[in-house]
């Protein structure tokens, strides 16, 4: 019985170590190579297939300099105002999220930074639990330790979900505005950034008042959005 108990403890620990070794190896690779496809993309496309939806993955990688500064500032204004300065975690945001979760009795808010969202997109899924948040935090810490901010942001910009099967700035810009991501105006960029927290909801509700209201808030905040120091645009 004791032997079985030891195996029951050892197997999850070994799995955790192996998964994080796999993740670390991929993080090192992604410093120079674009992901072929992320775990979140695979999860979402499998979900669509199970639902009987005939969606096609539209994922087009473009270099950082070929993405509009307007979109970069809009996403920082919308998702993570302290991105340029923090170590991957917004501690005040996390504390507020914990309070909201305790009040609701379930994991709803995450206080996620751009780095944490990227960790989820690259390696995890859309589930909400404290175990998944802990794994997300471990991946974020590894990524921030070995990857510079503009590369993290470049990976993020290229892997965000924006519509059914539409991932990344270039695919989104072409889908919504029929133009390259480099040519997005401030208004277009703010509207795209406003979709990020709930892209499939807005896909079904394109005239949502919430979308319009958030776009206006982002437009007001874009002027003070701080890009990573290595951004030379």
C-alpha positions as CSV (number, residue, x, y, z in Angstrom):
1,X,0.0,0.0,0.0
2,X,2.8,2.4,0.9
3,X,4.5,1.6,-2.4
4,X,1.4,2.4,-4.4
5,X,1.0,5.7,-2.4
6,X,4.6,6.6,-3.3
7,X,3.9,6.0,-7.0
8,X,0.7,8.1,-6.7
9,X,2.8,11.0,-5.4
10,X,5.8,10.5,-7.6
11,X,3.9,10.3,-11.0
12,X,2.3,13.8,-10.8
13,X,5.6,15.3,-9.6
14,X,7.5,13.7,-12.5
15,X,4.8,14.9,-14.9
16,X,5.1,18.4,-13.6
17,X,8.9,18.4,-13.9
18,X,8.8,16.9,-17.5
19,X,6.1,19.4,-18.6
20,X,8.1,22.4,-17.3
21,X,11.3,21.1,-18.9
22,X,9.3,20.9,-22.2
23,X,8.0,24.4,-21.7
24,X,11.4,25.8,-20.9
25,X,12.9,24.3,-24.0
26,X,10.2,25.8,-26.1
27,X,10.6,29.2,-24.4
28,X,14.3,29.2,-25.4
29,X,13.3,28.2,-29.0
30,X,10.6,30.9,-29.2
31,X,13.2,33.6,-28.5
32,X,14.3,33.2,-32.2
33,X,11.6,31.0,-33.9
34,X,7.9,31.7,-34.3
35,X,5.5,29.1,-32.9
36,X,4.0,26.9,-35.5
37,X,0.8,26.7,-33.5
38,X,0.1,27.4,-29.9
39,X,-1.6,25.1,-27.3
40,X,-4.5,27.5,-27.1
41,X,-5.0,27.5,-30.9
42,X,-5.1,23.7,-30.9
43,X,-7.6,23.6,-28.0
44,X,-9.8,26.2,-29.7
45,X,-9.8,24.5,-33.1
46,X,-10.6,21.1,-31.4
47,X,-13.5,22.8,-29.6
48,X,-14.9,24.2,-32.8
49,X,-14.6,20.7,-34.4
50,X,-16.5,19.1,-31.5
51,X,-19.2,21.8,-31.8
52,X,-19.6,21.0,-35.5
53,X,-18.2,24.4,-36.7
54,X,-16.2,24.3,-39.9
55,X,-13.7,27.0,-38.9
56,X,-10.2,27.3,-40.5
57,X,-7.2,28.5,-38.5
58,X,-6.0,31.9,-39.8
59,X,-2.6,32.5,-38.1
60,X,-0.1,34.8,-39.9
61,X,3.2,35.6,-38.2
62,X,4.6,39.1,-38.9
63,X,7.7,40.7,-37.4
64,X,7.3,43.2,-34.5
65,X,8.2,46.2,-36.7
66,X,5.4,45.3,-39.2
67,X,2.7,45.7,-36.5
68,X,1.3,49.2,-36.0
69,X,2.5,51.2,-33.0
70,X,-1.2,52.1,-32.6
71,X,-2.1,48.5,-31.9
72,X,0.8,48.0,-29.5
73,X,-0.3,51.1,-27.5
74,X,-3.9,50.1,-27.6
75,X,-3.2,46.6,-26.2
76,X,-1.0,48.0,-23.4
77,X,-3.7,50.6,-22.6
78,X,-6.3,47.9,-22.5
79,X,-4.6,44.8,-21.0
80,X,-1.5,45.8,-19.1
81,X,-0.5,49.4,-18.4
82,X,2.6,48.4,-16.4
83,X,3.9,45.9,-19.0
84,X,7.1,47.9,-19.7
85,X,8.1,48.0,-16.0
86,X,6.9,44.8,-14.2
87,X,8.6,41.4,-13.9
88,X,5.6,39.6,-15.5
89,X,3.1,40.1,-12.6
90,X,0.9,43.0,-11.6
91,X,0.8,42.3,-7.9
92,X,-1.9,44.9,-7.1
93,X,-4.0,43.5,-9.9
94,X,-3.6,40.0,-8.6
95,X,-4.7,41.1,-5.1
96,X,-7.8,42.7,-6.5
97,X,-8.5,39.6,-8.6
98,X,-8.2,37.3,-5.5
99,X,-10.7,39.5,-3.6
100,X,-13.2,39.4,-6.5
101,X,-12.8,35.6,-6.7
102,X,-13.3,35.1,-2.9
103,X,-16.4,37.2,-3.1
104,X,-17.8,35.2,-6.0
105,X,-16.7,31.9,-4.7
106,X,-15.1,30.8,-8.0
107,X,-12.1,31.7,-10.2
108,X,-13.5,34.5,-12.5
109,X,-10.9,37.3,-12.4
110,X,-7.2,36.5,-13.0
111,X,-5.4,39.9,-12.9
112,X,-3.4,38.6,-15.8
113,X,-0.6,40.6,-17.4
114,X,0.4,40.4,-21.1
115,X,3.1,38.0,-20.1
116,X,0.7,35.7,-18.2
117,X,-1.8,35.8,-21.1
118,X,1.0,34.8,-23.4
119,X,2.0,31.9,-21.1
120,X,-1.6,30.6,-21.3
121,X,-1.8,31.1,-25.1
122,X,1.5,29.3,-25.8
123,X,1.2,26.3,-23.4
124,X,-2.1,26.1,-21.6
125,X,-5.9,26.3,-22.2
126,X,-8.9,28.4,-21.2
127,X,-9.8,26.5,-18.0
128,X,-10.1,28.5,-14.8
129,X,-8.6,27.1,-11.6
130,X,-5.9,27.9,-9.1
131,X,-3.8,25.0,-10.3
132,X,-3.8,26.3,-13.8
133,X,-3.0,29.9,-12.5
134,X,0.0,28.4,-10.6
135,X,1.3,26.7,-13.7
136,X,0.7,30.0,-15.7
137,X,2.7,31.8,-13.1
138,X,5.6,29.3,-13.3
139,X,5.7,29.6,-17.1
140,X,5.5,33.4,-16.9
141,X,8.5,33.6,-14.5
142,X,10.6,31.3,-16.8
143,X,9.7,33.4,-19.8
144,X,10.4,36.8,-18.2
145,X,13.8,35.4,-16.9
146,X,15.1,34.5,-20.4
147,X,13.1,36.6,-22.9
148,X,13.2,40.4,-23.5
149,X,10.1,42.4,-23.3
150,X,9.7,43.3,-27.0
151,X,10.0,39.6,-27.9
152,X,7.3,38.7,-25.3
153,X,5.2,41.4,-26.8
154,X,5.9,40.3,-30.4
155,X,4.8,36.7,-29.5
156,X,1.7,38.0,-27.7
157,X,0.7,40.2,-30.7
158,X,1.0,37.3,-33.1
159,X,-0.9,34.8,-31.0
160,X,-4.0,36.6,-29.6
161,X,-7.4,35.2,-30.4
162,X,-9.6,37.8,-32.2
163,X,-12.5,35.9,-33.8
164,X,-13.5,32.3,-34.7
165,X,-10.2,30.8,-35.9
166,X,-8.5,34.3,-36.3
167,X,-5.2,34.5,-34.3
168,X,-2.6,37.3,-34.3
169,X,-2.5,40.9,-35.4
170,X,-2.0,40.4,-39.1
171,X,-4.9,37.9,-39.5
172,X,-7.2,40.1,-37.4
173,X,-6.3,43.3,-39.4
174,X,-6.9,41.5,-42.7
175,X,-10.2,39.9,-41.4
176,X,-11.7,43.1,-40.0
177,X,-10.2,45.9,-42.1
178,X,-8.7,44.2,-45.2
179,X,-5.3,45.8,-44.6
180,X,-1.9,44.9,-43.1
181,X,-1.4,45.2,-39.3
182,X,1.2,47.9,-40.0
183,X,-1.4,50.2,-41.3
184,X,-4.0,50.2,-38.5
185,X,-5.3,53.6,-37.4
186,X,-5.8,54.5,-33.8
187,X,-9.5,53.9,-34.0
188,X,-9.1,50.5,-35.6
189,X,-6.4,49.5,-33.2
190,X,-8.5,50.5,-30.2
191,X,-11.5,48.5,-31.5
192,X,-9.3,45.4,-32.0
193,X,-7.9,45.7,-28.5
194,X,-11.4,46.1,-27.0
195,X,-12.2,42.6,-28.4
196,X,-9.4,40.8,-26.7
197,X,-10.9,39.8,-23.3
198,X,-13.9,38.2,-25.0
199,X,-13.3,37.7,-28.7
200,X,-16.0,35.1,-29.3
201,X,-18.6,37.0,-27.4
202,X,-17.9,40.0,-29.6
203,X,-17.9,37.8,-32.7
204,X,-21.5,37.0,-31.9
205,X,-22.4,40.5,-30.6
206,X,-20.5,42.9,-33.0
207,X,-22.7,45.9,-32.1
208,X,-22.3,45.5,-28.4
209,X,-22.4,48.8,-26.4
210,X,-19.7,47.3,-24.2
211,X,-17.4,47.0,-27.2
212,X,-18.1,50.6,-28.2
213,X,-17.6,51.9,-24.6
214,X,-14.3,50.1,-24.1
215,X,-13.0,51.3,-27.5
216,X,-13.5,54.9,-26.4
217,X,-11.7,54.2,-23.0
218,X,-8.8,52.7,-24.8
219,X,-8.5,55.6,-27.2
220,X,-8.3,58.0,-24.2
221,X,-5.5,55.9,-22.6
222,X,-3.4,55.2,-25.6
223,X,-1.5,58.5,-25.4
224,X,0.1,57.5,-22.1
225,X,0.7,53.8,-23.0
226,X,4.4,53.0,-22.5
227,X,6.0,50.6,-24.9
228,X,9.0,48.4,-23.9
229,X,12.3,50.4,-23.8
230,X,13.8,48.4,-26.6
231,X,11.1,49.5,-29.0
232,X,12.7,52.0,-31.3
233,X,9.6,53.0,-33.2
